[in-house]
Amino acid sequence: MKKILIADALDKESMELLKAVPGFDVVVKTGLDEAGLIQTIPGFNAVVVRSASKITRPVIEASSGLQIVVRAGIGLDNVDSAAAKEKNIKVANTPSATTITVAEYAFGLMLGAVRQVGRANVTMKQHKWEKKTLHGTELYGKTLGLIGAGRIGLALAERAIAFGMRVLAYDVIPIQTKLPVAQVPLDELLAQADVFSLHVPKTKQPILGPAEFAKMKDGVVIVNAARGGVIDETALLTALQSGKVRAAALDVFAKEPPEDWTLIDHPNVTACPHIGAQAEEGQKRAGLEVIRLLKETLA
């Protein structure tokens, strides 16, 4: 029997299918911190995580017989891939499973930001009728600046083009698409875009900081449903206070959950608790892909 640790819950249907695989002994233990994972992981052949559990070097080193770590999601920043490689442990993820999920979500954040939907909802729940103060803009005719044009970025571009937007994109590698998306240097993107959406992995240093905000037009909109830390949050708050940034819609933060709520408390910030991939369809695709990867590795 191959022992599989589910450290972060998969969707219900995928869990039932996984438990039915002959030769798999599936154990569900969620909510484990590093110490808990170190104590639990010895003897397991596979561990499945989403974004909550952190498979750190100490966890990897505590394992015995571990063959694969699977991240049911896009990024791998919660898995120490270098430590896994040193022990010949495979690391895999499900990069295409939630492409549509996150692209639709980012587009929804963008629509909500330009029309102040978040602020309107909050003030209505405070029993305030702020009709005369909640002015917005259309997306039609505006320029979307994509920072990162992989699967999700291009899926968002497709939706933006359908709304009549012009799309510019910055990426460190050549963009492969038949869509009318112009790849430009970052400085050109910063100068021309009306709305920015980030679709990049976690970076050592923020991609958008004081220097980058200074190069933008006044009154831009920022959307981030990628990873916390790719935007300098202090610089973003300053840009919101000055009017350089008119609105921001954020699903991810440098520290999750946040310890400093100052940015989130700004009236022109719409904030969500990292739920970009949490649609039923995307989670089902991710779960099925996890099963395929486990079968492929452990069979």
N, C-alpha and C positions, 0 to 999 in steps of 0.2 A: 504493500500500500504506500502511496505517496501522500505525505502529510502537507496540507495546504492551510496556511494561516490567513484568514481574512481579517486584516487589521482595520479596514474602513469598509463599511457596508456597501455592497453592490445592490442593483435593483432586484426586487423580489423574484422576478421570473428567472433572471440569470443565476441567482443563488440556487434555486430549485434545480435548474439544469446542471449546474456545477456539481451539486451534491449527488446527482444521479449518474455521474460519469464513473464507470467501473474502474476500480483501482485507486480512486481518490478518497482520502479521508479529510473532509473539510471541517475546520475548526474556526468558529467566529469569536474573536475577542477584540472588541473595538474600544477606543478611548485609552489605549495604553500610551504612557509617556516613555521616554527613552529607557528608564530603569525597568519599566514593565516589559518592554520589548526585549531587552537584554535577558531578562529572566525567562521569557516565554519562547523565544525563537529557537533555541537549541533543539535539534531533531526535526525541524520542519524542512521540507524540500522546496517549498515556495511560500512567498508572502505577497499578498495583494494589498495595495494601498490606494487611496485617492489623494487628497491634499492634506488631510489632518495629521496622519502618522508620518514620522520622520525616520527614515532608515539611514541612520548615521553610521560613521565608521565604527564606533563602539558596538552598535547593534550588529553590523556585518561581522565584526571580529568575534562576537559571542556566538554566532551561528555555527552549526555543524551539520553538514549534509545539504546546505542550502544551494539550490541550483538556479533559481530565478527569482527576481523581484519584479513584479508587474505593477505599474502605475496605471490605474484606470483613469486616464486623462491625458492631457497634452504635455505639460512640462515635466521635468525630472529634477527640479531644484530641491525636492524633499528626499532625494535618494543620493547617497554618496557613491556615484558611479565609479569613481577612481578606486575606492576601497573594494567595491564589488569586483572590479576587473582584476585586482591583485589576487583575489581568491577564486578566480575563474567562475564567477557567478554572473549569469546573464541578467541584464537590465532591459526591460521593454516597457513601452507605453502604448497608448491607443490614439495616435495623433489625429486621425481623421474622424473619429467617432462623434465628436461634439463640434465639428466645424460649423454646421448649419446652426446648431444650438447657440453658439457664442456669437456668430455673425448676426443672427436675428436679434439677439439680446443687445449687442453693441449698437445696432441700428435703432432699436427702441430707446436706448439711453440717449442717443443723439437727437432723436425726435423730441423726447421729453425735455432735453436741455434747452433746445432752441425755443420751445414754447412754454418753458417754466412750469411744466406739469408737476414736478416734485414740490416746488414752493406753493403752487396752487392747492395741492392736496393737503399740505401741512396747515396752511392758513384756513382752509375750509374746516378742518378738524378742530381748529381753534375757534370756530364759529365766526370767522371774519370773511366778509365779502369784498375781496380785493380786486374786483374786476377791472377797475380803472388803472391799477398799477402793474398788472401782469401783461406786459407787452412782449411779443415774440417775433420771430422771423420765419420765413419759409426756408426749406432746404433747396428748393428748386433754384437753379442758377448759381448756387454757391460752390465753392471749391473745397473738396474733401482732401485733406492731407493724411495719407496713410504712412505711419512709421512702422514698417514691417509689412511685407506683402507676400506672406506665405498663404497657406490654405484659407485661414480665417480672414486675413486682410483682403484677399481677392474675392472671397464670398461676400464680404461687406461691400466691396467695390461694385459688384454686380447689382446689389440692391440699391446702392446710391445712384448708379447710372440710370436705373429704372425710375428714379425720382427726379431725373434731370440734373444731376450734379456732375460737375467736372471733377475728375479724380487724378491727383498727383500722388506718387509714392516714392518713398525713400527706403532702400534696402541695401545691405552690404553685398548681396549677390544679385546677378541679373534676374529680373523678374520674367517668369514664363507664363504668358497669358495672351489670349486673343482679344481680351477686353480693351477698350480704349483708355488704358491707364498709362500715363507718362511717368517714366522713372526719372527722377531728378535728384541733384545733390541736396543734402539736408538744408543748407542755407537757403536754397531756392524754394524748397517746400515751406520753410518757416516764414518766408516773406510773402508767399502767395495764398496760403490756405486760410479759409474762414473757419473750418472745423477740423480738428485733429483727432485721429483715433489711433491708439497704439496697439500693436500686435506683435510684440517681440518677447523673447525669453527674458528671464531675470538677468540683469546686467550688474557688473561690479560697481559701476558708477551710473547715476541717473542720466538718461538720454536728454531729458528736458530739465534744464537748470536755469539760473538767472540769465546767463548769456543767451540761451535759446529763446527764452520768453521775450527778451529785449528785441529780438529780430522779428517778432510776430507783429501783425497788424493789431491795432487796438480793437477790443471787443470780440476776440476769438472764443471758440468753444472747445473744451478739452474733454475727450472721452477715454477712459482707461478701463478696459475689461481684460487686460493681459496679466501683468504681474505687478505687485507692489514693489516700490523701489526704483522703477524705471522713470519716475518723475520725482524731482526734488520737491517734497511736500511743503517745505518752508517757502521755497521760491514760488510755488503755485499759489499759496495763500497770499503772498505779497502781490502777485499779479492779479488776483481776484480783488484785493483791496484797492488797487490802483485803477482797476477797470481795464487793464490790458487783457485779462481774461474775463469775459462776460459771464460765463457759466462753466461749470465742470460737472461731469457725471462719472463717478468713481465706483468701481466694484471691488477694487483691490487696494491694499495699503501696505506701507513698509513694515508695519507691525500689525499682526492680526491675532486677536482683536486689537484695535487701537488702544494705546494708553493715553495719548493726547488727542482730545476730540475737537480741538480748535478749528482745524480745517473743515471737519464734517459739520460743525455748527454754523459755518458761514451760510447765509441765506441763499446764495447762488450755487451751492453745491448739492447735488443729488447723490446720496451715498447708499450703497447696498453692501451686504455682508458676504461678498465673494460667492455669488450665486450664478455666475455666468454660464456654467456648464450644467446647471441643475434643471434640465428639462427631461421629462420621462423618455422621450424618444432617444435623445443623446445618451442618457444613462443606459438604456437598453442596448444600444449599439456598442457602447463601451464594455458592458458586461459580456456580451457575446464575443467580442474581440479578446477579452481576458481569457475566456474559456478556450478559444482557439490557440492562444499563445501557451497556455498551460498544457494543453494536450500535445502540442508540437514539441514542447521541451521535455515533458515528463513521461510521455508514452513510451 
